[in-house]
């Protein structure tokens, strides 16, 4: 967090504590921290005093504090699509019987904001609250494809292009070619690009002016289906994405200006 000073460093410590997903001791934090012992202790003390962290003196462990939880809940309610999308995700999950994801972009990465498990769950990376790559996931590519050019250029330049599987896109040129294809057909696919055996179709969630708000996907396992079967759900997923976009625009994301992306969505 170079250039962000003390606040940026404090945020790093908060993220470090949260990443453990359990009560964590000072020694564990110090082992994985870039800060000297005294500096880390000072940040922990300040964050605890401010209610951003909670300290258990008996177990000598730190956890996210109630003040942080309240702030997170406010941010989730005011900025996330999750509350608006919930009934639509529930209906789509019941109808398909497969895993359904809702995602938004966060610093050019995918933030999974909600998830419905399949009737026969399959173990996979994604969980609500987790961050994943954009260049090799269906929801990630669906969102990238509908960014305005300046935002797209910035997001594309920030991708890591790590090869997760033999099918992972590993260059900007390959990604941009795939994004062109996504725009032409109106949906994205993940053909085992992030996880072996996991495939998905994804549609962007847009306002009426074409502003990208997020994406939804239906995800399956190659043990149970192939893309021909999965793609039969494309019209339904697109319709649900349109419903969420319309609802979100009406309540939380009003359109403020025309967008050239309006006509990017095309029929399959």
Secondary structure, 3 states (H helix, E strand, C coil): CCCCHHHHHHHHHHHHHHHCCCCEEHHHHHHHCCCCHHHHHHHHHHHHHCCCEEEECCCCEEEECHHHHHHHHHHHHHHCCHHHHHHHHHHHHHHHCCEEEEEEEECCEEEEEEEECCCCCCCCCCCCCCEECCCCCHHHHHHHCCCCHHHHHHHHHCCCCCCCCCCCCCCHHHHHHHHHHHHHHCCEEEECCCCCCEEEEEEEEECCCCCEEEEEEEEEECCCCCHHHHHHHHHHHHHHHHHHHHHHHHHCCCCCCCCHHHHCCCCC
